[in-house]
Amino acid sequence: MTPPSVLYDPPGPRARRRNLLFTVLFLIAVAGVAWWVVQSLIDKNQLEWVKWRPFFTDSRAWETYLLPGLKNTLIAASLAMVIALPFGALFGIARLSDHRWVRGAAGTVVEFFRAIPVLILMLFANAAYSEFTEVSPDSRPLYAVVTGLVLYNGAVLAEIVRAGILSLPRGQTDAAEAIGMRKNQVMRYVLLPQSVTAMLPAIVSQMVVIVKDTALGGALLGFSELLASVRPMSANYGANTIACFTVVAAIFVLLNFALTSFATWLERRLRRGKRSTGAVVGASAVEELSTPGEHMGHNDLGGAGGTSGKGG
């Protein structure tokens, strides 16, 4: 007999037939939409080989437009990830501080940058670099894109870190404090290592957002990222606009799929590493780990236990 589900009971014969009918109707609807899209493209001569040939037979389309744009996208996304992760970890932990002024200041920063659209942050950063710094006009779009991505996504990552730490059972903190660990030690050695696995899917989702949001810099700031390569390639190289967008979309899909696959592999590896090996810690190892005062106490207790054992 199939055990009942926690959320709902197993479907009966009528429900299974109804679900099968809905599935078939949905697949028919999807196939109809796909056929309509393909037929529309064929009617407008958008699937002719001459419009797709440059991406398969001529390397100049890649060397001149796509690969340089992909390089700039990876540079901006990598810099934003490297800076946003410690930013988020720092402010996420600060929001859990026992000091009210630290907790309030960190919360104000996080909520402020979370409330502003990332495109506005990029525009403000671009204007600030233009007015108050000596950054060259050629490098200014990259600086502005990275700054906007760091401020917004760092604030989001701070909330992810805070939620991941709070998701752990309270007993973890109580047990660590019971053996004399200070709060920073509890955070560093107990809470953060355990919460990384729980936070990893949300962190990876935010990394995917960072990769995609680099395209905003090409839209208004003139940053020559991957999506921005479509316009000059379509105008100067003679390639079809739909074909260009399709190829760029496929590159983004492959890039984000690779990032997600790596995160899935890393999460599984971390989970396997945290499984118990079944090893038993001996008394000698416990005595070596204890403090001198505790060591004497363990010896006294061990002697008393041994004496009583002999007497028994």
C-alpha positions as CSV (number, residue, x, y, z in Angstrom):
1,M,0.0,0.0,0.0
2,T,1.4,3.4,-1.0
3,P,1.9,5.6,2.1
4,P,0.0,8.9,2.0
5,S,1.8,12.1,1.1
6,V,2.4,14.8,3.6
7,L,0.9,17.4,1.3
8,Y,-1.9,15.5,-0.4
9,D,-3.4,12.1,-0.8
10,P,-2.3,9.9,-3.7
11,P,-4.6,10.5,-6.8
12,G,-7.3,8.0,-7.5
13,P,-8.3,6.5,-10.9
14,R,-10.4,9.5,-11.9
15,A,-7.7,12.0,-10.8
16,R,-5.0,10.1,-12.7
17,R,-7.2,10.2,-15.9
18,R,-7.8,13.9,-15.4
19,N,-4.1,14.6,-14.9
20,L,-3.3,12.6,-18.0
21,L,-5.9,14.5,-20.0
22,F,-4.5,17.9,-18.9
23,T,-0.9,16.8,-19.7
24,V,-1.9,15.7,-23.2
25,L,-3.8,19.0,-23.8
26,F,-0.8,21.0,-22.5
27,L,1.6,19.2,-24.8
28,I,-0.7,19.7,-27.8
29,A,-0.9,23.4,-27.0
30,V,2.9,23.7,-26.7
31,A,3.3,21.9,-30.0
32,G,0.8,24.2,-31.6
33,V,2.6,27.3,-30.4
34,A,5.9,25.9,-31.6
35,W,4.5,25.1,-35.0
36,W,3.0,28.6,-35.3
37,V,6.4,30.2,-34.4
38,V,8.4,28.0,-36.9
39,Q,5.8,28.5,-39.7
40,S,5.9,32.3,-39.1
41,L,9.6,32.3,-39.4
42,I,9.5,30.2,-42.6
43,D,6.9,32.5,-44.1
44,K,9.1,35.5,-43.5
45,N,12.3,33.7,-44.8
46,Q,13.9,33.9,-41.4
47,L,15.2,30.3,-41.4
48,E,17.0,30.5,-44.7
49,W,20.5,29.1,-44.5
50,V,22.1,32.3,-45.9
51,K,21.1,34.1,-42.7
52,W,22.6,31.5,-40.3
53,R,25.6,30.6,-42.4
54,P,28.0,33.2,-40.9
55,F,27.8,31.5,-37.5
56,F,28.9,28.2,-38.9
57,T,31.2,28.9,-41.8
58,D,32.9,32.2,-41.1
59,S,35.0,32.7,-38.0
60,R,34.9,36.5,-38.3
61,A,31.4,36.6,-36.7
62,W,32.9,35.0,-33.6
63,E,36.3,36.7,-33.5
64,T,35.1,40.2,-34.2
65,Y,31.8,40.3,-32.3
66,L,30.7,37.3,-30.2
67,L,33.9,36.3,-28.4
68,P,35.0,39.9,-27.4
69,G,31.5,40.5,-26.1
70,L,31.5,37.2,-24.2
71,K,34.9,38.1,-22.8
72,N,33.6,41.4,-21.4
73,T,30.5,39.7,-20.0
74,L,32.7,37.2,-18.2
75,I,35.0,39.9,-16.9
76,A,32.2,42.0,-15.5
77,A,30.3,39.1,-14.0
78,S,33.4,37.6,-12.4
79,L,34.5,40.8,-10.8
80,A,31.0,41.4,-9.5
81,M,30.8,37.9,-8.1
82,V,34.2,38.1,-6.4
83,I,33.3,41.4,-4.7
84,A,29.6,40.8,-4.0
85,L,30.1,37.5,-2.1
86,P,32.3,38.9,0.7
87,F,30.1,42.1,0.7
88,G,27.0,40.0,1.2
89,A,28.7,37.7,3.8
90,L,29.9,40.7,5.8
91,F,26.6,42.6,5.9
92,G,24.6,39.4,6.4
93,I,26.6,38.5,9.5
94,A,26.5,42.1,10.7
95,R,22.7,42.0,10.6
96,L,22.9,39.2,13.2
97,S,25.2,41.2,15.5
98,D,24.3,41.6,19.2
99,H,25.1,45.4,18.9
100,R,22.1,47.4,17.9
101,W,24.1,50.1,16.1
102,V,25.9,47.5,14.0
103,R,22.7,45.6,13.2
104,G,20.8,48.8,12.4
105,A,23.6,50.2,10.1
106,A,23.9,47.0,8.2
107,G,20.1,46.7,7.8
108,T,19.9,50.2,6.5
109,V,22.6,49.6,3.9
110,V,21.1,46.3,2.8
111,E,17.5,47.5,2.5
112,F,18.6,50.7,0.7
113,F,20.4,49.0,-2.1
114,R,17.8,46.2,-2.4
115,A,15.2,48.8,-3.0
116,I,16.9,50.5,-6.0
117,P,16.8,48.9,-9.4
118,V,20.2,47.7,-10.5
119,L,20.1,49.8,-13.7
120,I,19.7,53.0,-11.7
121,L,22.7,52.0,-9.6
122,M,24.7,51.6,-12.8
123,L,23.7,55.0,-14.1
124,F,24.5,56.7,-10.8
125,A,27.8,54.9,-10.6
126,N,28.7,56.0,-14.2
127,A,27.9,59.6,-13.4
128,A,29.9,59.4,-10.1
129,Y,32.9,58.0,-11.9
130,S,32.6,60.7,-14.5
131,E,32.4,63.6,-12.0
132,F,34.6,62.5,-9.1
133,T,37.3,60.1,-10.5
134,E,39.9,60.0,-13.2
135,V,38.6,56.8,-14.7
136,S,38.9,56.9,-18.5
137,P,35.8,57.0,-20.6
138,D,36.7,53.6,-22.2
139,S,36.9,51.9,-18.8
140,R,34.0,53.8,-17.1
141,P,31.2,51.5,-18.4
142,L,32.9,48.4,-16.9
143,Y,33.4,50.2,-13.6
144,A,29.8,51.3,-13.5
145,V,28.4,47.9,-14.4
146,V,30.5,46.1,-11.8
147,T,29.6,48.7,-9.1
148,G,25.9,48.5,-9.8
149,L,26.0,44.7,-9.8
150,V,28.0,44.6,-6.5
151,L,25.8,47.0,-4.6
152,Y,22.5,45.4,-5.6
153,N,23.5,41.7,-5.6
154,G,25.6,42.1,-2.5
155,A,22.6,43.4,-0.6
156,V,20.5,40.4,-1.9
157,L,23.3,38.0,-0.9
158,A,23.4,39.5,2.6
159,E,19.8,38.5,3.1
160,I,20.6,35.0,1.7
161,V,23.4,34.6,4.2
162,R,21.3,35.9,7.1
163,A,18.4,33.5,6.2
164,G,20.8,30.6,5.8
165,I,22.3,31.1,9.3
166,L,18.9,31.6,10.9
167,S,17.7,28.4,9.3
168,L,20.0,26.3,11.5
169,P,18.6,24.9,14.7
170,R,19.1,27.0,17.8
171,G,20.7,24.0,19.5
172,Q,23.8,24.4,17.3
173,T,24.6,27.8,18.9
174,D,23.7,26.7,22.4
175,A,25.9,23.6,22.2
176,A,28.8,25.7,20.9
177,E,28.4,28.3,23.6
178,A,28.1,25.6,26.3
179,I,31.6,24.4,25.6
180,G,33.0,28.0,25.9
181,M,33.2,29.2,22.3
182,R,32.8,32.9,21.8
183,K,30.3,34.3,19.4
184,N,32.7,35.0,16.5
185,Q,34.0,31.4,16.9
186,V,30.5,30.0,16.8
187,M,29.9,31.9,13.6
188,R,33.1,31.0,12.0
189,Y,33.5,27.3,13.0
190,V,29.9,26.2,13.5
191,L,27.2,28.2,11.8
192,L,28.8,29.4,8.6
193,P,30.2,26.0,7.5
194,Q,26.8,24.3,8.1
195,S,24.8,27.0,6.4
196,V,26.9,27.0,3.2
197,T,25.1,23.9,1.8
198,A,21.7,25.4,2.5
199,M,22.6,28.7,1.0
200,L,24.3,27.4,-2.1
201,P,21.2,27.0,-4.4
202,A,20.1,30.6,-3.7
203,I,23.7,31.9,-4.1
204,V,24.0,30.2,-7.5
205,S,20.6,31.7,-8.6
206,Q,22.0,35.1,-7.7
207,M,25.2,34.4,-9.7
208,V,23.0,33.6,-12.7
209,V,21.2,36.9,-12.2
210,I,24.6,38.7,-12.2
211,V,25.6,37.1,-15.5
212,K,22.3,38.2,-17.1
213,D,22.3,41.7,-15.7
214,T,25.6,42.5,-17.4
215,A,23.4,43.1,-20.5
216,L,21.9,46.2,-18.8
217,G,25.2,47.9,-19.1
218,G,25.2,47.4,-22.9
219,A,21.7,48.8,-23.2
220,L,22.3,52.3,-21.7
221,L,26.0,52.6,-20.8
222,G,27.6,51.5,-24.1
223,F,29.3,48.5,-22.4
224,S,30.4,46.1,-25.1
225,E,29.1,42.9,-23.6
226,L,27.7,39.9,-25.3
227,L,24.2,41.2,-26.0
228,A,25.5,44.5,-27.2
229,S,27.4,42.7,-30.0
230,V,24.1,41.9,-31.8
231,R,23.5,45.4,-33.2
232,P,27.0,46.0,-34.8
233,M,27.1,42.4,-36.0
234,S,23.6,42.6,-37.6
235,A,24.3,46.0,-39.2
236,N,27.9,45.7,-40.3
237,Y,28.3,42.0,-41.0
238,G,25.0,41.4,-42.7
239,A,23.7,38.7,-40.4
240,N,20.1,38.3,-39.6
241,T,18.9,40.0,-36.3
242,I,16.8,37.0,-35.2
243,A,19.7,34.7,-35.9
244,C,22.1,36.9,-33.9
245,F,19.7,37.1,-30.9
246,T,19.2,33.3,-31.1
247,V,22.9,32.6,-31.0
248,V,23.5,35.0,-28.1
249,A,20.6,33.5,-26.2
250,A,22.0,30.1,-26.7
251,I,25.4,31.3,-25.4
252,F,23.7,32.7,-22.3
253,V,21.8,29.4,-21.7
254,L,25.0,27.3,-22.0
255,L,26.9,29.7,-19.7
256,N,24.3,29.7,-17.0
257,F,23.8,25.9,-17.4
258,A,27.5,25.4,-16.8
259,L,27.4,27.6,-13.7
260,T,24.4,25.7,-12.3
261,S,25.9,22.3,-13.1
262,F,29.1,23.3,-11.3
263,A,27.1,24.4,-8.3
264,T,25.1,21.2,-8.2
265,W,28.3,19.2,-8.3
266,L,29.7,21.3,-5.5
267,E,26.6,21.0,-3.4
268,R,26.6,17.2,-3.7
269,R,30.3,17.1,-2.8
270,L,29.7,19.2,0.3
271,R,26.8,17.0,1.4
272,R,28.9,13.9,1.0
273,G,31.7,15.4,3.0
274,K,29.4,16.2,5.9
275,R,28.0,12.7,6.2
276,S,29.2,10.8,9.3
277,T,31.9,8.3,8.7
278,G,30.8,6.2,11.6
279,A,34.1,6.6,13.5
280,V,34.1,6.6,17.3
281,V,36.3,9.1,19.2
282,G,38.3,7.4,21.8
283,A,38.8,8.6,25.4
284,S,42.5,9.5,24.7
285,A,41.4,11.8,21.8
286,V,38.9,13.6,24.1
287,E,41.6,14.1,26.7
288,E,44.0,15.6,24.2
289,L,41.3,18.1,23.0
290,S,40.3,19.2,26.5
291,T,41.9,22.0,28.5
292,P,44.4,21.3,31.3
293,G,41.7,21.9,34.0
294,E,39.2,19.7,32.1
295,H,42.0,17.1,31.6
296,M,42.5,16.7,35.3
297,G,38.7,16.4,35.8
298,H,38.5,13.7,33.2
299,N,41.4,11.8,34.8
300,D,39.8,12.0,38.3
301,L,36.5,10.8,36.9
302,G,38.2,8.1,35.0
303,G,40.0,7.0,38.1
304,A,36.9,7.0,40.2
305,G,35.1,5.1,37.5
306,G,37.9,2.6,37.3
307,T,37.9,2.1,41.1
308,S,34.2,1.6,41.3
309,G,34.4,-0.7,38.4
310,K,37.0,-2.8,40.1
311,G,35.0,-2.7,43.3
312,G,31.9,-3.9,41.5
